[in-house]
Amino acid sequence: MEKWTETDSELKLTLKFKDFKVAWAFMNQVAIAAEELKHHPNWANVYNSVEIVLTTHDEGNTLTKKDYELAAAINDILNSYDYKH
């Protein structure tokens, strides 16, 4: 996955947006997608920066299909945002 850093146990993405409002709007859209997929990210937000880590906790903190599906949904959401990674 092009924007993500992948290890054996997680997918990680760090983004910087124009400001806090844009970062929060992005996070809100990701939250809706996560609820629909019933898979939730570990994430942190400081002002315009958002860090997302995906792993499947109930499978022993490893990567599963759920992580890749959520990452793809996040990538789709990112198509409408101006950001740096």
C-alpha positions in Angstrom: 0.0 0.0 0.0 1.7 3.1 -1.2 1.2 5.6 1.6 1.5 3.2 4.5 4.5 1.8 6.3 4.0 -1.9 6.8 5.7 -4.2 9.3 4.8 -7.8 10.3 2.2 -6.5 12.8 1.0 -3.1 11.7 0.2 -0.6 9.0 1.2 3.0 9.9 0.5 6.3 8.3 1.4 9.8 9.4 -0.2 12.8 7.8 -0.1 16.6 8.1 -3.1 18.7 7.1 -3.5 22.5 6.6 -4.8 23.0 10.2 -6.7 21.3 13.1 -10.1 21.7 11.5 -9.1 19.8 8.4 -7.3 17.1 10.4 -10.4 16.7 12.6 -12.8 16.5 9.5 -10.6 13.8 8.1 -10.6 11.9 11.4 -14.4 12.2 11.5 -14.7 10.6 8.1 -12.3 7.8 9.1 -14.4 7.2 12.3 -17.5 6.7 10.2 -15.7 4.3 7.9 -14.2 2.4 10.8 -17.7 2.0 12.4 -19.1 0.6 9.1 -16.2 -1.9 8.9 -16.3 -2.7 12.6 -12.6 -2.2 12.8 -11.0 0.8 14.6 -7.6 2.4 14.3 -5.2 3.4 17.0 -4.5 7.0 16.3 -3.2 10.2 17.7 -3.8 13.8 16.7 -1.8 16.9 17.6 -3.0 20.1 15.9 -2.7 19.3 12.1 -0.9 16.0 12.4 -2.6 12.6 12.5 -0.9 9.3 13.0 -2.8 6.1 12.3 -1.7 2.6 13.3 -3.8 -0.4 12.1 -3.5 -3.9 13.6 -6.0 -6.5 14.6 -5.9 -6.9 18.4 -8.2 -9.9 18.6 -5.9 -11.8 16.3 -2.8 -11.3 18.5 -1.8 -7.8 17.2 -1.2 -8.9 13.7 -2.2 -7.8 10.2 -5.4 -9.2 8.8 -7.8 -8.5 6.0 -9.6 -6.0 8.3 -6.5 -3.8 8.4 -6.1 -3.7 4.7 -9.8 -3.0 4.1 -9.7 0.0 6.6 -6.5 1.2 5.0 -8.1 1.2 1.6 -11.1 3.1 2.9 -8.8 5.7 4.5 -6.9 6.0 1.2 -10.2 6.7 -0.6 -11.1 9.4 2.0 -7.6 10.9 1.5 -8.4 11.5 -2.2 -10.4 14.5 -1.2 -7.8 16.1 1.1 -4.6 18.1 0.7 -2.0 16.6 3.0 1.6 15.7 3.4 2.9 12.3 4.6 
